[in-house]
Amino acid sequence: MRKLLALLLVVSMHADAQNPIFQGWYADPETAVYGGTYWVYPTYSARYRDQTFFDAFSSTDLVHWTKHHDILDTAGVKWAKRAMWAPAIAEKDGKYYFFFGANDIQNDSAVGGIGVAVADKPGGPYRDYLGKPLIGAFHNGAQPIDQAVFQDKDGAWYMIYGGWRHCNIARLKDDFTGFIPFPDGSTFKEITPEGYVEGPYMIYRNGKYYFMWSEGGWTGPDYSVAYAMADKPTGPFKRIGKILQQDMAVATGAGHHSVLHIPGTDDYYIVYHRRPLDETDANHREVCIDTMAFGADGRILPVKITRSGVHARPAGPSAGLTGPAAEKPKPPASVQQFIAYDQPVLAFTHCNLADVEGLQVRRDQTVVVRNGVIAAIGGDIPADATVIDCTGKSLLPGYVLMHEHMYYPDISPNPAYIHYKQLPFTFPKLYLACGATTIRTAGSVEPYSDLNLKRDIDAGKIVGPNMDVTAPYIEGVGAFAPQMHECKGPQDAKAFVNFWADQGCTSFKAYNVLDRPTLKAAIDAAHARGLKITGHLCSVTYHEAAEMGIDQLEHGFLAATDFIPGKKEDACMNAANPLATADSTGATALIRYMVSRKVILTSTLAVFEGMSTADSLPHPDVLSAMSPDTRDLFEKSLTRHRSPAYNGAMARDMQLERQFADAGGLLTVGTDPTGNGAVLAGYGSLRAIELLTGEGWTPIEAIRIATLNGAQALGLQSRIGSIAVGKTADLIVIDGDITHDIHAIRNVRWVFKAGVGYDSKKLFDLVQGHVGQY
């Protein structure tokens, strides 16, 4: 079996800001807008002793977030040892000041309290500003934690802070090195309202100061936010009522918030943490965003907490506009050359609309996109819209594909010593050109390249899909590829997961020879970080992995060793056809168990087709896309690595994949550009979708697997995956009608990512003759 699985790599080798807005256990979020970017600065939600650093997250649209790891930690603040909490941020004179709590001091003899760090950029790195706490003692009974920093209309800066049910306000010096006494001589003035516990926050609106705070216990379900109003920042503040609290249909423990105000508007969002309904661990908290509105009398209306979050909204000059967006920064020429449409309002008319939710193709439809979001389906065409006539064309949701490596088999004089080559220039373009607007990489051999690639795509510097970056393979002792780390045991796996989660990877993949204890440790470590883990397994069976809580499994059932006669525990065993003995009774039992455990399955039929003798030769476009040396390697290895044994294995796998989906399992699809080299990004992606119809799926059903099912697997179904009002305008325009002909998906005309249309042919043409080279 290991030989079979190794060939997959060896032989060749809307949009709503869905809640939570980013993955991982975080709490106490601070938020800000700097230039054209939204920022969130949370507490890392863990045991006090593990809270030794801060991460930050940035976004240009409230939907796609980039993690900035370790912007400040205890190594840079010599007096801070633990419990680094609840940051606040302020920009002044071109510098960014980061206020934070540390050490959870219980009395004035302890070292700790509220500190301040400084950086030249909002994403850091930050350095300790004072070399000591700014506030290191109790005043008026207030524990020095949970500071908010507020700039009044006259330019004065205030700090509002305090735990232990006491809250103080103090005026900061202009250089943030200390405080200016009030006219009455006091430095720390208590403003504690009824019900106050911690987490203060203040905004100014229409002549009133809104003072908000958290009530209840942070570990319990009744944690909530209340508020008061006054004519001065010092109060007095009389409690009016709660504005944020649990909803037993959504989440519990909603509290410790900040407020995001869109400049130039009266639009406000509340950014807060809450606890999922199925979580009981006090530290399992997630950062969420919802709309905060005001009544005609100026009072804050109760916030409805949601799973869908808020609509995508660009930051910067256009953030406050309700009509056409303001002039956006011009993309670099290397990106601009591929853009066919970048107007703020688009109307796709006379479409054959692929309704993957209703599983039908709807005729003669109009879809209106405004500022990157699907604004309407049907109705009148806005006067300010750029019209795209889709007569004779199909409009599909952008593909969400689940096994999209950024590497490809490289030439090696010794086939036993495998090497894989990163292709960061050609592969992102090919994925987008075929219509993939969101991908999961499902394993990395050059993780920093993948992470930086995602960063540059998100920043608009290069062309490519949105990326869920999977960490390097979690492999055991005996890895066949020298580019893979070998985990020596459970502790090694846990450290590996935590390290790569800290670097910004957002998913994990377990691999071939990992044993059961090590896999279980990896699964638990990933879940502790709020992240998902998939697997291409051999030593561990599907049933064992499902029992451990794995989220997903790759390659359909072709990587399952459950049916290999004589399979030994923690042993990766070979079989020419691993499904030869997969009888109906055993297969049905495994499928039922996987479905009951909510394990997701990824189909990668294209890579197996290339290793069978049943497939036709690759499409001429695939061969012409390859660089000369890559094509030579492929043509030499094609016959050598094709076997009739794969014919039966692939046919049986297709039956089982269909049975899994019919039983209620979530089936997704991916490319896996490895195998014998016949599968390239983009080209192989389309072939993987086409092959699904061989399982009996209609074209619209196959497209659903490649779109909405992938979005559901990533937890992004409220943002992407179907054509629906409020979702991100990730769309594909196809020349032809996909109703009865799945092969029409090869005729990609334009691919729209968040409303920006890219010319697919130009993307494909650019890489011709270069795939495998770079």
Solvent accessible surface area in square Angstrom, and as a share of the most:
residue,aa,sasa,rsa
1,M,0,0.00
2,R,69,0.25
3,K,147,0.62
4,L,7,0.03
5,L,0,0.00
6,A,13,0.10
7,L,27,0.13
8,L,1,0.00
9,L,4,0.02
10,V,33,0.19
11,V,15,0.08
12,S,12,0.08
13,M,1,0.00
14,H,0,0.00
15,A,1,0.01
16,D,19,0.10
17,A,0,0.00
18,Q,25,0.11
19,N,10,0.05
20,P,40,0.25
21,I,4,0.02
22,F,17,0.07
23,Q,65,0.29
24,G,9,0.09
25,W,20,0.07
26,Y,6,0.02
27,A,0,0.00
28,D,13,0.07
29,P,3,0.02
30,E,14,0.06
31,T,9,0.05
32,A,16,0.12
33,V,37,0.21
34,Y,40,0.15
35,G,67,0.64
36,G,36,0.35
37,T,31,0.18
38,Y,0,0.00
39,W,18,0.06
40,V,2,0.01
41,Y,0,0.00
42,P,0,0.00
43,T,1,0.00
44,Y,27,0.10
45,S,4,0.03
46,A,14,0.11
47,R,126,0.46
48,Y,68,0.26
49,R,157,0.57
50,D,52,0.27
51,Q,3,0.01
52,T,40,0.23
53,F,25,0.10
54,F,1,0.00
55,D,1,0.00
56,A,0,0.00
57,F,7,0.03
58,S,11,0.07
59,S,4,0.03
60,T,72,0.42
61,D,25,0.13
62,L,1,0.00
63,V,1,0.01
64,H,48,0.21
65,W,25,0.09
66,T,26,0.15
67,K,47,0.20
68,H,53,0.24
69,H,60,0.27
70,D,49,0.25
71,I,5,0.03
72,L,5,0.03
73,D,35,0.18
74,T,34,0.20
75,A,73,0.57
76,G,36,0.35
77,V,0,0.00
78,K,156,0.66
79,W,24,0.09
80,A,1,0.01
81,K,137,0.58
82,R,89,0.33
83,A,0,0.00
84,M,0,0.00
85,W,29,0.10
86,A,4,0.03
87,P,7,0.04
88,A,1,0.01
89,I,12,0.06
90,A,3,0.02
91,E,65,0.29
92,K,43,0.18
93,D,125,0.65
94,G,50,0.48
95,K,72,0.30
96,Y,32,0.12
97,Y,23,0.09
98,F,0,0.00
99,F,0,0.00
100,F,0,0.00
101,G,0,0.00
102,A,2,0.01
103,N,18,0.09
104,D,21,0.11
105,I,4,0.02
106,Q,95,0.42
107,N,74,0.38
108,D,88,0.45
109,S,103,0.66
110,A,39,0.30
111,V,100,0.58
112,G,1,0.01
113,G,1,0.01
114,I,0,0.00
115,G,0,0.00
116,V,0,0.00
117,A,0,0.00
118,V,9,0.05
119,A,0,0.00
120,D,84,0.44
121,K,123,0.52
122,P,22,0.14
123,G,17,0.16
124,G,7,0.06
125,P,108,0.68
126,Y,12,0.05
127,R,122,0.45
128,D,33,0.17
129,Y,66,0.25
130,L,46,0.23
131,G,56,0.54
132,K,127,0.54
133,P,28,0.18
134,L,22,0.11
135,I,4,0.02
136,G,31,0.30
137,A,29,0.23
138,F,36,0.15
139,H,61,0.27
140,N,69,0.35
141,G,35,0.34
142,A,0,0.00
143,Q,4,0.02
144,P,0,0.00
145,I,12,0.06
146,D,8,0.04
147,Q,8,0.03
148,A,7,0.05
149,V,23,0.13
150,F,16,0.07
151,Q,90,0.40
152,D,14,0.07
153,K,140,0.59
154,D,109,0.56
155,G,34,0.33
156,A,7,0.06
157,W,26,0.09
158,Y,23,0.09
159,M,0,0.00
160,I,0,0.00
161,Y,0,0.00
162,G,0,0.00
163,G,1,0.01
164,W,122,0.43
165,R,148,0.54
166,H,66,0.29
167,C,0,0.00
168,N,0,0.00
169,I,0,0.00
170,A,0,0.00
171,R,87,0.32
172,L,2,0.01
173,K,86,0.36
174,D,97,0.50
175,D,73,0.38
176,F,0,0.00
177,T,57,0.33
178,G,11,0.11
179,F,26,0.11
180,I,62,0.31
181,P,78,0.49
182,F,23,0.09
183,P,145,0.91
184,D,101,0.52
185,G,57,0.55
186,S,39,0.25
187,T,41,0.24
188,F,36,0.15
189,K,54,0.23
190,E,73,0.33
191,I,15,0.08
192,T,46,0.27
193,P,9,0.05
194,E,133,0.60
195,G,36,0.35
196,Y,5,0.02
197,V,20,0.11
198,E,27,0.12
199,G,2,0.02
200,P,7,0.04
201,Y,32,0.12
202,M,8,0.03
203,I,19,0.10
204,Y,74,0.28
205,R,28,0.10
206,N,122,0.63
207,G,39,0.38
208,K,76,0.32
209,Y,4,0.02
210,Y,2,0.01
211,F,0,0.00
212,M,0,0.00
213,W,0,0.00
214,S,0,0.00
215,E,16,0.07
216,G,24,0.23
217,G,39,0.38
218,W,68,0.24
219,T,76,0.44
220,G,16,0.16
221,P,74,0.47
222,D,77,0.40
223,Y,2,0.01
224,S,0,0.00
225,V,0,0.00
226,A,0,0.00
227,Y,5,0.02
228,A,0,0.00
229,M,42,0.19
230,A,10,0.08
231,D,99,0.51
232,K,116,0.49
233,P,15,0.09
234,T,34,0.20
235,G,3,0.03
236,P,127,0.80
237,F,20,0.08
238,K,167,0.71
239,R,72,0.26
240,I,58,0.30
241,G,16,0.15
242,K,79,0.34
243,I,3,0.01
244,L,1,0.00
245,Q,92,0.41
246,Q,58,0.26
247,D,47,0.24
248,M,131,0.59
249,A,67,0.52
250,V,21,0.12
251,A,1,0.01
252,T,16,0.09
253,G,2,0.02
254,A,0,0.00
255,G,0,0.00
256,H,17,0.07
257,H,5,0.02
258,S,1,0.01
259,V,9,0.05
260,L,5,0.03
261,H,74,0.33
262,I,0,0.00
263,P,77,0.49
264,G,86,0.82
265,T,29,0.17
266,D,82,0.42
267,D,49,0.25
268,Y,14,0.05
269,Y,18,0.07
270,I,0,0.00
271,V,2,0.01
272,Y,0,0.00
273,H,1,0.00
274,R,11,0.04
275,R,11,0.04
276,P,26,0.17
277,L,77,0.38
278,D,123,0.64
279,E,48,0.22
280,T,137,0.80
281,D,67,0.34
282,A,28,0.22
283,N,28,0.14
284,H,36,0.16
285,R,14,0.05
286,E,31,0.14
287,V,0,0.00
288,C,0,0.00
289,I,2,0.01
290,D,2,0.01
291,T,80,0.47
292,M,3,0.02
293,A,43,0.34
294,F,28,0.12
295,G,19,0.18
296,A,121,0.94
297,D,107,0.55
298,G,14,0.14
299,R,122,0.45
300,I,8,0.04
301,L,81,0.40
302,P,108,0.68
303,V,17,0.10
304,K,149,0.63
305,I,4,0.02
306,T,30,0.17
307,R,134,0.49
308,S,42,0.27
309,G,14,0.14
310,V,7,0.04
311,H,110,0.49
312,A,18,0.14
313,R,32,0.12
314,P,38,0.24
315,A,11,0.08
316,G,19,0.18
317,P,108,0.68
318,S,10,0.06
319,A,2,0.01
320,G,19,0.18
321,L,79,0.39
322,T,123,0.72
323,G,26,0.25
324,P,70,0.44
325,A,24,0.18
326,A,33,0.25
327,E,157,0.70
328,K,86,0.36
329,P,120,0.76
330,K,163,0.69
331,P,32,0.20
332,P,60,0.37
333,A,84,0.65
334,S,63,0.41
335,V,6,0.03
336,Q,61,0.27
337,Q,91,0.41
338,F,5,0.02
339,I,26,0.13
340,A,45,0.35
341,Y,41,0.16
342,D,46,0.24
343,Q,73,0.32
344,P,47,0.30
345,V,1,0.01
346,L,1,0.00
347,A,0,0.00
348,F,0,0.00
349,T,6,0.03
350,H,96,0.43
351,C,0,0.00
352,N,19,0.10
353,L,1,0.00
354,A,0,0.00
355,D,21,0.11
356,V,0,0.00
357,E,92,0.41
358,G,43,0.41
359,L,74,0.37
360,Q,93,0.41
361,V,24,0.14
362,R,80,0.29
363,R,117,0.43
364,D,95,0.49
365,Q,38,0.17
366,T,23,0.14
367,V,0,0.00
368,V,4,0.03
369,V,2,0.01
370,R,65,0.24
371,N,45,0.23
372,G,13,0.13
373,V,18,0.11
374,I,1,0.00
375,A,45,0.35
376,A,35,0.27
377,I,47,0.24
378,G,29,0.28
379,G,69,0.66
380,D,134,0.69
381,I,81,0.41
382,P,33,0.21
383,A,117,0.90
384,D,72,0.37
385,A,19,0.14
386,T,40,0.23
387,V,78,0.45
388,I,3,0.02
389,D,83,0.43
390,C,0,0.00
391,T,88,0.51
392,G,52,0.50
393,K,39,0.16
394,S,0,0.00
395,L,0,0.00
396,L,0,0.00
397,P,1,0.01
398,G,2,0.02
399,Y,0,0.00
400,V,1,0.01
401,L,1,0.01
402,M,0,0.00
403,H,1,0.00
404,E,0,0.00
405,H,0,0.00
406,M,1,0.01
407,Y,1,0.00
408,Y,5,0.02
409,P,4,0.03
410,D,41,0.21
411,I,84,0.43
412,S,32,0.21
413,P,143,0.90
414,N,78,0.40
415,P,95,0.59
416,A,88,0.68
417,Y,136,0.52
418,I,10,0.05
419,H,80,0.36
420,Y,0,0.00
421,K,64,0.27
422,Q,16,0.07
423,L,0,0.00
424,P,56,0.35
425,F,79,0.33
426,T,0,0.00
427,F,0,0.00
428,P,1,0.01
429,K,17,0.07
430,L,0,0.00
431,Y,0,0.00
432,L,1,0.00
433,A,0,0.00
434,C,0,0.00
435,G,0,0.00
436,A,0,0.00
437,T,1,0.01
438,T,7,0.04
439,I,0,0.00
440,R,10,0.04
441,T,0,0.00
442,A,0,0.00
443,G,0,0.00
444,S,3,0.02
445,V,14,0.08
446,E,72,0.32
447,P,19,0.12
448,Y,109,0.42
449,S,30,0.19
450,D,2,0.01
451,L,24,0.12
452,N,64,0.33
453,L,9,0.05
454,K,31,0.13
455,R,120,0.44
456,D,29,0.15
457,I,8,0.04
458,D,41,0.21
459,A,63,0.49
460,G,33,0.32
461,K,117,0.50
462,I,58,0.30
463,V,5,0.03
464,G,2,0.02
465,P,0,0.00
466,N,15,0.08
467,M,11,0.05
468,D,21,0.11
469,V,0,0.00
470,T,0,0.00
471,A,0,0.00
472,P,16,0.10
473,Y,1,0.00
474,I,0,0.00
475,E,0,0.00
476,G,4,0.04
477,V,98,0.56
478,G,32,0.31
479,A,21,0.16
480,F,40,0.17
481,A,1,0.01
482,P,65,0.41
483,Q,56,0.25
484,M,18,0.08
485,H,78,0.35
486,E,51,0.23
487,C,3,0.02
488,K,145,0.62
489,G,12,0.12
490,P,56,0.35
491,Q,140,0.62
492,D,41,0.21
493,A,0,0.00
494,K,96,0.41
495,A,60,0.46
496,F,19,0.08
497,V,0,0.00
498,N,44,0.22
499,F,95,0.40
500,W,25,0.09
501,A,2,0.02
502,D,27,0.14
503,Q,51,0.23
504,G,9,0.08
505,C,3,0.02
506,T,39,0.23
507,S,5,0.03
508,F,1,0.00
509,K,1,0.01
510,A,0,0.00
511,Y,0,0.00
512,N,1,0.00
513,V,21,0.12
514,L,1,0.00
515,D,53,0.28
516,R,70,0.26
517,P,72,0.46
518,T,4,0.02
519,L,0,0.00
520,K,79,0.34
521,A,19,0.15
522,A,0,0.00
523,I,1,0.00
524,D,68,0.35
525,A,7,0.06
526,A,0,0.00
527,H,63,0.28
528,A,51,0.40
529,R,20,0.07
530,G,26,0.25
531,L,12,0.06
532,K,74,0.32
533,I,1,0.01
534,T,2,0.01
535,G,0,0.00
536,H,1,0.01
537,L,1,0.00
538,C,0,0.00
539,S,3,0.02
540,V,1,0.01
541,T,15,0.09
542,Y,1,0.00
543,H,75,0.34
544,E,39,0.18
545,A,0,0.00
546,A,0,0.00
547,E,105,0.47
548,M,30,0.13
549,G,22,0.21
550,I,4,0.02
551,D,30,0.15
552,Q,6,0.02
553,L,0,0.00
554,E,0,0.00
555,H,2,0.01
556,G,0,0.00
557,F,1,0.00
558,L,1,0.01
559,A,0,0.00
560,A,0,0.00
561,T,1,0.00
562,D,41,0.21
563,F,26,0.11
564,I,12,0.06
565,P,100,0.63
566,G,61,0.59
567,K,45,0.19
568,K,135,0.57
569,E,122,0.55
570,D,51,0.26
571,A,32,0.25
572,C,28,0.17
573,M,49,0.22
574,N,97,0.50
575,A,26,0.20
576,A,74,0.57
577,N,38,0.20
578,P,2,0.01
579,L,3,0.02
580,A,74,0.57
581,T,71,0.41
582,A,4,0.03
583,D,81,0.42
584,S,81,0.52
585,T,111,0.64
586,G,27,0.26
587,A,2,0.02
588,T,35,0.21
589,A,60,0.47
590,L,9,0.04
591,I,2,0.01
592,R,166,0.61
593,Y,57,0.22
594,M,0,0.00
595,V,34,0.19
596,S,76,0.49
597,R,111,0.40
598,K,171,0.72
599,V,2,0.01
600,I,20,0.10
601,L,0,0.00
602,T,0,0.00
603,S,0,0.00
604,T,1,0.01
605,L,1,0.01
606,A,4,0.03
607,V,1,0.01
608,F,1,0.00
609,E,23,0.10
610,G,4,0.04
611,M,0,0.00
612,S,1,0.00
613,T,64,0.37
614,A,80,0.62
615,D,25,0.13
616,S,91,0.58
617,L,124,0.62
618,P,26,0.16
619,H,86,0.38
620,P,95,0.60
621,D,70,0.36
622,V,10,0.06
623,L,34,0.17
624,S,53,0.34
625,A,0,0.00
626,M,6,0.02
627,S,3,0.02
628,P,109,0.69
629,D,74,0.38
630,T,8,0.04
631,R,92,0.34
632,D,67,0.35
633,L,47,0.24
634,F,5,0.02
635,E,89,0.40
636,K,137,0.58
637,S,3,0.02
638,L,20,0.10
639,T,111,0.64
640,R,151,0.55
641,H,44,0.20
642,R,56,0.20
643,S,33,0.21
644,P,95,0.60
645,A,34,0.27
646,Y,13,0.05
647,N,48,0.25
648,G,38,0.36
649,A,0,0.00
650,M,19,0.09
651,A,52,0.40
652,R,52,0.19
653,D,1,0.00
654,M,28,0.12
655,Q,106,0.47
656,L,1,0.01
657,E,0,0.00
658,R,67,0.24
659,Q,59,0.26
660,F,0,0.00
661,A,23,0.18
662,D,95,0.49
663,A,50,0.39
664,G,58,0.56
665,G,12,0.12
666,L,43,0.21
667,L,1,0.01
668,T,0,0.00
669,V,1,0.00
670,G,1,0.01
671,T,0,0.00
672,D,1,0.01
673,P,0,0.00
674,T,0,0.00
675,G,0,0.00
676,N,3,0.02
677,G,3,0.02
678,A,17,0.13
679,V,7,0.04
680,L,0,0.00
681,A,0,0.00
682,G,0,0.00
683,Y,16,0.06
684,G,5,0.05
685,S,1,0.00
686,L,5,0.03
687,R,68,0.25
688,A,1,0.01
689,I,0,0.00
690,E,4,0.02
691,L,19,0.09
692,L,0,0.00
693,T,40,0.23
694,G,57,0.55
695,E,17,0.08
696,G,51,0.49
697,W,31,0.11
698,T,65,0.38
699,P,17,0.11
700,I,16,0.08
701,E,43,0.19
702,A,0,0.00
703,I,0,0.00
704,R,64,0.23
705,I,7,0.04
706,A,0,0.00
707,T,0,0.00
708,L,11,0.05
709,N,15,0.08
710,G,0,0.00
711,A,0,0.00
712,Q,61,0.27
713,A,1,0.01
714,L,21,0.11
715,G,24,0.23
716,L,38,0.19
717,Q,73,0.32
718,S,30,0.19
719,R,20,0.07
720,I,8,0.04
721,G,4,0.04
722,S,5,0.03
723,I,15,0.07
724,A,27,0.21
725,V,94,0.54
726,G,8,0.08
727,K,18,0.08
728,T,5,0.03
729,A,0,0.00
730,D,8,0.04
731,L,0,0.00
732,I,0,0.00
733,V,0,0.00
734,I,0,0.00
735,D,56,0.29
736,G,25,0.24
737,D,58,0.30
738,I,0,0.00
739,T,31,0.18
740,H,166,0.74
741,D,68,0.35
742,I,12,0.06
743,H,97,0.43
744,A,5,0.04
745,I,0,0.00
746,R,77,0.28
747,N,74,0.38
748,V,17,0.10
749,R,81,0.30
750,W,27,0.09
751,V,0,0.00
752,F,1,0.00
753,K,30,0.13
754,A,38,0.30
755,G,6,0.06
756,V,27,0.15
757,G,0,0.00
758,Y,25,0.09
759,D,16,0.09
760,S,1,0.00
761,K,131,0.55
762,K,106,0.45
763,L,0,0.00
764,F,31,0.13
765,D,72,0.38
766,L,67,0.33
767,V,0,0.00
768,Q,59,0.26
769,G,25,0.24
770,H,60,0.27
771,V,0,0.00
772,G,8,0.07
773,Q,82,0.37
774,Y,82,0.31
